[in-house]
Amino acid sequence: MFAHTSSSPLPSGHSDAETATLATASNRISFYNINFINSDNLDGLEASYVTLAASIYGNDIGFYGCAFEGWQDTLLTGATAGYQYYESCYISGAIDFIWGYSKSYFKGCTIGAKKAKSAMTAQSRASASAIGGYIFDQTLFTSATDATVDLTGTVYLGRPYSAYALVVVKNSYLDDIINPSGWKVWSATDPRTDHTTFAEFANVGPGAWQNNVAARQAFGNATLLTSDTYSLASVMDNTAWIDSTYWNSIVTPEPAVVNTTAPNNVTVSGSSSYNGTVPPTGAIIVSKNAIDGMTTYDTIQAALNAAPTSSKTNATIFIYPGTYNEQLIVNKSGTTIFMGYSDSTDDYSKNQVTIQQSYGEDTQGTGSDVDAATVYATGNYFYAYNVNFRNNNGTQQNIASLGFAVKSSKYAFMHGCQIYGNQDTLYISGNMFTFKTYIEGNVDFIFGAGSGYFLNSTISPNEDGDSITAAKRATNTTAAGFVFDQCTIVPAAGSSGFKNVSLGRPWNNFARVLYAGCYLDGSVGSAGWTQWSKSSPQTDGVTFAEYHNYGPGSSTCKRASFSEQLSDSDAAQFQLANFFPTTSWIDFSVVDVQPFTAGFGSAPAACVSSSSSSSSMLSTISSTSSSSVTLPLVTTQVTTTIIQKATTFTTLTQGDITSTSVTYVTENDGLTVTPPAVLKTSIIKATSVLTSTTTK
């Protein structure tokens, strides 16, 4: 393996090619089983930072079983009159990561993308008769093995580096990361598509032409070939220099199949109890009071301003006790860490550091909800330990008062924290993991289109009748949503009498939320979940799921029809190891509760049947099921009087049985309540034996 750290941007007078791990201008040279890696900016934390793994300027150069790994511009095929051959190679990157001018043939390779909305290739030719171009044969186009974001439908096969670009993809597997249009222009103002050749032939996979015909045709600058006119012999100068030993035995790579039904999951062995009173070495200190022998800042913003700007150096900010009245945007491109002074790190209720402000954003206005966030994490990675994030804005209707927000494609980790707000307390557009953390609010107070995993945390509504979550996803296959794992759902301190809290409502039809192994207090309504609104339910494609919850609010007997109770195999997709593309950003050193694994716990008690004694029953419908399942019998003493209209009718249909009647109800519980007549329609589910007696 060759590894290299480059310097980019380069000083004036130097070229991108100088950043390459391998650079060659030789002719007739072959490389076998070598990995070429440019480790600088490999995770793309620094924007517009070119890091090449290889710069190939020679002629008749072959690579067999090699790997090229970088971020932007990974592989440069630099010779305008050169020929190159790549067999069974792995090439990964983010932006135009196979680019240049040579005629290059890729056979049995895997091309791995890392960044959404980017192109894999950027090819250039000086004219239609110039030598250059890329031909991909039996190649897999998929996510890179170290991709950290969901790329479904967001990556393009190529864009034209010049107006004569030529890229052909044939006999290949196009994974679901490929955007339906397949290809893209160079830019909106400079499309460069006048003379391009973007062509496809006999490909398979969800991203292939035949599965995205309308979008490919709408792009208008790509062609579906009816025959293969780009054979190796026809596009190379000659084939004598190519090692064809394995040519006939090459099999087109396909994406690895992930077994989401297996119970395997992350195993943790950390400790949430540690010394939280001593700043780590190199930390920037924030304190309300001066401390002998230490350089301190009296605001967190001042500490952020003093933090190193390099994405390769963590900014660790240790905060001594106090309430800090600030509104912060944490935008460092690398990693920022907030550590609150704490002598009880495993107990958020004993936190001694609070960041707060009081500002709300009108959700019906033209502004953005995130403008109201007390702390908005827009940098790549944000970590917080034993810090309270509070927005003290009031409970006005349609006013968002966020305590915390994390931006799209970014990562936030919290341990032992508290987040307070009202409507829209916590916004997740990126990725977030919380452990032993408290979150409080009311209307849709955990919301967004990102991915949030809440482990052993407490979720507390401070108003009845509201929804805890409002999730949405871009598509029904987007790996996003919210998972509440072994959490406690209870009203906020000082609240009482709640009976109709909703676990979630769908911000769009692809909302995805799971509560697994959670304690659901009696404040959770019997339906469990609610629609977005009466006029726009948005429940058609939602995943509103529960798995082995317990507590008075966990009964499944009257759950909303668009919710579901998961089986073990269905629950496996929500395991922590499967939920995020990678868990490498989670600080497991402080996590000491094992995330749920499919098969843990037990389902809530089955719904029970009941019998009632009736003082007067003018219409009786009795049914007997042919099922062999016997449920426990519970007897309740209810006095019920049912009075039918003069035009009484009873409609019986094999399958569902519908009874329409007008009723009065008297309950003998020490008080007699006789409400006005109510027209009631009841459904008795399908039966195999039906006996009916009707008296007018």
Long-range contacts (C-beta under 8 A, 24 or more apart in sequence): 1-34, 1-35, 1-36, 1-37, 2-34, 2-35, 2-36, 2-37, 3-37, 3-38, 3-39, 4-37, 4-38, 4-39, 4-40, 4-53, 5-38, 5-39, 5-40, 6-38, 6-40, 6-50, 6-51, 6-52, 7-40, 8-40, 8-41, 8-49, 8-50, 8-51, 9-48, 9-49, 9-50, 10-50, 16-50, 16-52, 16-73, 16-76, 17-52, 17-55, 17-57, 17-76, 17-78, 19-50, 19-51, 19-52, 20-52, 20-53, 20-54, 20-55, 20-76, 21-52, 21-53, 21-54, 22-53, 22-54, 22-55, 22-56, 23-54, 23-55, 23-57, 24-55, 24-56, 24-57, 24-58, 24-61, 25-57, 25-58, 25-79, 26-58, 26-61, 27-58, 27-59, 27-60, 27-61, 28-59, 28-60, 28-61, 28-241, 29-58, 29-60, 29-61, 29-62, 30-61, 30-62, 30-63, 30-64, 30-243, 31-61, 31-62, 31-63, 31-64, 31-66, 32-64, 32-65, 32-66, 33-64, 33-65, 33-66, 34-66, 34-67, 35-66, 35-67, 35-69, 36-66, 36-67, 36-68, 36-69, 37-67, 37-68, 37-69, 37-70, 38-69, 38-70, 38-71, 38-74, 41-71, 41-72, 41-311, 42-69, 42-70, 42-71, 42-146, 43-71, 43-146, 43-148, 44-71, 44-72, 44-94, 44-114, 44-115, 45-311, 45-312, 45-333, 45-334, 45-380, 46-311, 46-333, 47-333, 48-72, 52-76, 56-82, 56-84, 56-100, 56-102, 57-82, 58-82, 59-83, 59-237, 60-84, 60-237, 60-241, 61-85, 62-86, 62-87, 62-241, 62-242, 62-243, 63-87, 63-89, 64-88, 64-89, 64-243, 65-89, 66-90, 67-91, 67-92, 68-92, 68-93, 69-93, 70-97, 71-95, 71-97, 71-114, 72-96, 72-97, 73-97, 73-99, 74-98, 75-99, 75-100, 76-100, 77-101, 77-102, 77-104, 77-132, 77-134, 78-102, 80-126, 80-130, 80-131, 80-132, 81-131, 82-131, 83-131, 83-236, 83-237, 85-236, 85-241, 85-242, 87-243, 87-246, 87-247, 87-250, 88-246, 88-250, 92-144, 92-145, 92-146, 93-120, 93-144, 94-118, 95-119, 96-120, 96-121, 96-122, 96-159, 96-161, 98-122, 98-134, 99-123, 99-124, 99-161, 100-124, 100-132, 100-161, 101-125, 101-132, 102-131, 102-132, 103-131, 103-132, 103-133, 103-235, 103-236, 103-237, 104-133, 104-134, 104-135, 105-135, 105-137, 105-232, 105-235, 105-236, 106-134, 106-135, 106-136, 106-137, 106-139, 107-137, 107-138, 107-139, 107-232, 107-247, 107-250, 108-137, 108-138, 108-139, 108-250, 108-251, 108-252, 108-253, 109-136, 109-139, 109-140, 109-253, 110-139, 110-140, 110-142, 110-253, 111-136, 111-139, 111-140, 111-141, 111-142, 112-142, 112-143, 112-144, 112-145, 112-147, 113-141, 113-142, 113-143, 113-144, 113-147, 113-151, 113-155, 113-177, 114-143, 114-144, 114-146, 114-147, 114-148, 114-149, 114-151, 115-149, 115-151, 115-155, 116-149, 116-150, 116-151, 116-154, 116-155, 116-409, 117-154, 117-155, 118-155, 118-156, 119-155, 119-156, 119-157, 119-158, 119-159, 119-183, 119-184, 120-155, 120-156, 120-157, 120-158, 121-157, 121-158, 121-159, 121-167, 122-158, 122-159, 122-160, 122-161, 122-165, 123-158, 123-160, 123-161, 123-162, 123-165, 123-166, 123-167, 124-160, 124-161, 124-162, 124-164, 124-165, 125-162, 125-164, 125-165, 125-166, 126-162, 126-164, 127-164, 128-164, 128-195, 130-164, 132-166, 133-165, 133-166, 133-167, 133-168, 133-197, 133-235, 134-158, 134-166, 134-167, 134-168, 135-168, 135-170, 135-230, 135-232, 135-235, 136-167, 136-168, 136-169, 136-170, 136-172, 137-170, 137-171, 137-172, 137-232, 138-171, 138-172, 138-250, 138-251, 138-252, 138-253, 139-169, 139-172, 139-173, 139-252, 139-253, 140-172, 140-173, 140-175, 140-252, 140-253, 140-254, 140-255, 141-169, 141-172, 141-173, 141-174, 141-175, 141-177, 141-178, 141-205, 141-207, 142-173, 142-175, 142-177, 142-255, 143-175, 143-177, 143-581, 146-582, 147-581, 148-411, 148-581, 148-582, 148-584, 148-585, 149-409, 149-581, 150-478, 150-479, 150-480, 150-581, 151-177, 152-176, 152-177, 152-474, 152-475, 152-477, 152-478, 152-479, 153-177, 153-178, 153-179, 153-180, 153-474, 153-475, 154-179, 155-179, 156-181, 156-182, 156-183, 156-184, 157-182, 157-183, 157-198, 158-183, 158-184, 158-198, 159-183, 159-184, 159-185, 159-186, 159-192, 160-185, 160-186, 160-191, 160-192, 160-193, 160-196, 160-198, 161-186, 161-192, 162-192, 163-192, 163-193, 163-194, 163-195, 163-196, 164-195, 164-196, 164-197, 165-192, 165-196, 165-197, 165-198, 166-196, 166-197, 167-197, 167-198, 167-199, 168-197, 168-199, 168-200, 168-201, 168-225, 168-230, 169-199, 169-200, 169-201, 169-203, 170-199, 170-200, 170-201, 170-202, 170-203, 170-225, 170-228, 170-230, 171-201, 171-202, 171-203, 171-228, 171-252, 172-203, 172-204, 172-205, 172-252, 173-203, 173-204, 173-205, 173-252, 173-253, 173-254, 173-255, 174-203, 174-204, 174-205, 174-206, 174-207, 174-208, 175-205, 175-206, 175-207, 175-255, 176-205, 176-206, 176-207, 176-477, 177-207, 178-205, 178-206, 178-207, 178-212, 179-207, 179-215, 180-207, 180-212, 180-214, 180-215, 180-216, 181-212, 181-215, 181-216, 181-218, 181-219, 182-207, 182-209, 182-212, 182-215, 182-216, 182-219, 182-222, 183-219, 183-221, 183-222, 184-219, 185-221, 193-221, 196-221, 197-223, 198-222, 198-223, 199-223, 199-224, 199-225, 199-230, 200-224, 200-225, 201-225, 201-227, 201-228, 201-230, 202-228, 205-254, 258-578, 260-572, 260-573, 260-578, 261-569, 261-572, 261-598, 262-572, 263-568, 263-572, 263-575, 263-597, 263-598, 263-599, 264-577, 264-597, 265-575, 265-576, 265-577, 265-578, 265-595, 265-596, 265-597, 266-575, 266-576, 266-577, 266-583, 266-588, 266-595, 267-594, 268-588, 268-591, 268-592, 268-593, 268-594, 268-595, 269-588, 269-592, 270-587, 270-588, 270-589, 270-590, 270-591, 270-592, 271-589, 271-590, 271-592, 272-345, 272-346, 272-415, 272-416, 272-435, 272-436, 272-590, 272-591, 272-592, 273-345, 273-346, 274-345, 274-590, 276-339, 276-340, 276-341, 276-342, 276-343, 276-344, 276-345, 276-385, 276-386, 277-341, 277-342, 277-343, 279-318, 279-339, 280-316, 280-318, 280-339, 282-316, 283-316, 283-317, 283-318, 283-339, 284-315, 284-316, 284-317, 284-318, 285-318, 285-320, 286-317, 286-318, 286-319, 286-320, 286-324, 287-319, 287-320, 287-322, 288-320, 288-321, 288-322, 289-320, 291-320, 296-320, 299-324, 299-326, 300-324, 300-326, 300-328, 300-338, 300-355, 301-326, 301-328, 304-328, 304-330, 304-332, 304-336, 307-332, 307-336, 310-334, 311-380, 319-353, 319-387, 320-353, 321-352, 321-353, 322-352, 322-353, 322-354, 323-354, 323-356, 324-353, 324-354, 324-355, 324-356, 325-356, 325-357, 326-355, 326-356, 326-357, 326-374, 327-357, 327-359, 327-373, 327-374, 327-375, 328-355, 328-374, 328-375, 328-376, 329-375, 329-376, 329-378, 330-375, 330-376, 330-377, 330-378, 330-379, 330-382, 331-378, 331-379, 332-379, 332-380, 333-379, 333-380, 334-379, 334-380, 334-381, 335-379, 335-380, 335-381, 335-382, 335-383, 336-377, 336-379, 336-381, 336-382, 336-383, 337-382, 337-383, 337-384, 337-385, 338-382, 338-383, 338-384, 338-385, 338-387, 339-384, 339-385, 339-386, 339-387, 340-384, 340-385, 340-386, 340-387, 340-388, 341-386, 342-385, 342-386, 342-416, 345-385, 345-386, 345-415, 345-416, 345-590, 346-416, 346-436, 347-416, 347-436, 348-386, 348-388, 348-416, 348-417, 348-418, 348-436, 348-437, 348-438, 349-438, 351-386, 351-387, 351-388, 351-416, 351-417, 351-418, 352-386, 353-386, 353-387, 353-388, 354-387, 354-388, 354-389, 354-390, 355-387, 355-388, 355-389, 355-390, 356-388, 356-389, 356-390, 356-391, 356-392, 357-390, 357-391, 357-392, 358-391, 358-392, 358-393, 359-391, 359-393, 359-401, 360-391, 360-393, 360-394, 360-396, 360-399, 360-400, 360-401, 361-399, 361-400, 361-401, 361-402, 362-398, 362-399, 362-400, 363-398, 363-399, 363-400, 363-423, 363-424, 364-398, 369-400, 369-402, 369-405, 369-424, 369-427, 370-402, 370-405, 370-407, 370-427, 372-400, 372-401, 372-402, 372-424, 373-402, 373-403, 373-404, 373-405, 373-427, 374-402, 374-403, 374-404, 375-403, 375-404, 375-405, 376-404, 376-405, 376-406, 376-407, 377-404, 377-405, 377-406, 377-407, 377-410, 377-412, 377-430, 378-407, 378-410, 379-410, 380-410, 380-411, 381-410, 381-411, 381-412, 381-413, 381-585, 382-406, 382-410, 382-411, 382-412, 382-413, 383-412, 383-413, 383-414, 383-587, 384-412, 384-413, 384-414, 384-415, 384-417, 385-414, 385-415, 385-416, 385-417, 385-590, 386-415, 386-416, 386-417, 387-417, 388-417, 388-418, 388-419, 388-420, 389-417, 389-418, 389-419, 389-420, 390-418, 390-419, 390-420, 390-421, 391-420, 391-421, 391-422, 391-425, 392-420, 393-421, 393-422, 394-422, 395-422, 395-423, 395-442, 395-463, 397-423, 398-423, 399-423, 400-424, 401-425, 402-426, 402-427, 403-441, 405-429, 406-430, 406-431, 406-432, 406-450, 408-449, 408-450, 411-585, 413-585, 413-586, 413-587, 415-587, 415-590, 415-591, 421-445, 422-462, 422-463, 426-452, 428-452, 428-482, 431-580, 431-585, 433-580, 433-586, 435-590, 435-591, 435-593, 436-593, 440-492, 442-466, 443-467, 444-468, 444-469, 444-470, 444-505, 444-507, 446-470, 446-482, 447-471, 447-507, 448-472, 449-473, 449-474, 449-480, 449-507, 450-480, 451-479, 451-480, 451-481, 451-482, 451-579, 451-580, 452-481, 452-482, 452-483, 453-482, 453-483, 453-485, 453-576, 453-579, 453-580, 454-482, 454-483, 454-484, 454-485, 454-487, 455-485, 455-486, 455-487, 455-576, 455-591, 455-593, 455-595, 456-485, 456-486, 456-487, 456-593, 457-484, 457-487, 457-488, 458-487, 458-488, 458-490, 459-484, 459-487, 459-488, 459-489, 459-490, 460-489, 460-490, 460-491, 460-492, 460-493, 461-491, 461-492, 461-495, 461-498, 461-501, 461-523, 462-491, 462-492, 462-495, 463-495, 464-491, 464-495, 464-497, 464-498, 464-499, 464-500, 464-501, 464-523, 465-500, 465-501, 465-502, 466-501, 466-502, 467-501, 467-502, 467-503, 467-504, 467-505, 467-530, 468-501, 468-502, 468-503, 468-504, 469-503, 469-504, 469-505, 469-511, 469-513, 470-504, 470-505, 470-506, 470-507, 470-511, 471-504, 471-506, 471-507, 471-511, 471-512, 471-513, 472-506, 472-507, 472-508, 472-510, 472-511, 473-508, 473-510, 473-511, 473-512, 474-510, 475-510, 476-509, 476-510, 476-541, 478-510, 479-579, 479-580, 479-581, 480-512, 481-511, 481-512, 481-513, 481-514, 481-543, 482-512, 482-513, 482-514, 483-513, 483-514, 483-516, 483-574, 483-576, 483-579, 484-513, 484-514, 484-515, 484-516, 484-518, 485-516, 485-517, 485-518, 485-576, 485-595, 485-596, 486-516, 486-517, 486-518, 486-593, 486-596, 487-515, 487-518, 487-519, 488-518, 488-519, 488-521, 489-515, 489-518, 489-519, 489-520, 489-521, 489-523, 489-524, 489-551, 489-553, 490-519, 490-521, 490-523, 491-521, 491-523, 495-523, 498-522, 498-523, 499-523, 499-525, 500-525, 501-525, 501-553, 502-527, 502-528, 502-529, 502-530, 503-528, 503-529, 503-544, 503-546, 504-529, 504-530, 504-544, 505-529, 505-530, 505-531, 505-532, 506-531, 506-532, 506-537, 506-538, 506-539, 506-542, 506-544, 507-532, 507-538, 508-538, 509-538, 509-539, 509-540, 509-541, 509-542, 510-541, 510-542, 511-538, 511-542, 511-543, 511-544, 512-542, 512-543, 513-543, 513-544, 513-545, 514-543, 514-545, 514-546, 514-547, 514-566, 514-571, 514-574, 515-545, 515-546, 515-547, 515-549, 516-546, 516-547, 516-548, 516-549, 516-571, 516-574, 516-596, 517-547, 517-548, 517-549, 517-550, 517-596, 517-600, 517-601, 518-549, 518-550, 518-551, 518-554, 519-549, 519-550, 519-551, 519-554, 520-549, 520-550, 520-551, 520-552, 520-553, 520-554, 521-551, 521-552, 521-553, 522-551, 522-552, 522-553, 523-553, 524-553, 524-554, 525-553, 526-555, 526-557, 526-558, 526-559, 527-558, 527-559, 527-560, 528-553, 528-556, 528-559, 528-560, 528-563, 529-559, 529-560, 529-562, 529-563, 530-560, 531-560, 531-562, 545-570, 545-571, 545-574, 547-571, 547-574, 547-596, 547-601, 548-600, 548-601, 548-602, 548-603, 548-604, 549-604, 550-601, 550-604, 554-604, 555-604, 555-605, 555-607, 556-604, 556-607, 557-607, 557-608, 565-603, 568-598, 568-599, 569-598, 571-596, 571-598, 572-598, 606-631, 607-631, 608-632, 608-633, 608-634, 609-633, 609-634, 610-634, 610-635, 610-636, 611-635, 611-636, 612-636, 612-638, 612-640, 613-637, 613-638, 613-639, 614-639, 614-640, 614-642, 615-639, 615-640, 615-641, 616-641, 616-642, 617-642, 618-642, 618-643, 618-644, 618-648, 618-695, 618-696, 619-644, 619-648, 619-650, 619-659, 619-661, 619-694, 619-695, 620-692, 620-693, 620-694, 621-650, 621-652, 621-657, 621-659, 621-684, 621-690, 621-692, 622-691, 622-692, 623-657, 623-684, 623-687, 623-689, 623-690, 623-691, 624-687, 624-688, 624-689, 624-691, 625-687, 625-688, 625-689, 626-687, 626-688, 626-689, 637-668, 638-667, 638-668, 639-666, 639-667, 639-668, 640-665, 640-666, 641-665, 641-666, 643-677, 644-696, 648-694, 648-696, 650-692, 650-694, 652-690, 652-692, 654-686, 654-690, 655-686, 656-683, 656-684, 656-685, 656-686, 657-683, 657-684, 657-685, 657-686, 657-687, 657-690, 658-682, 658-683, 659-684
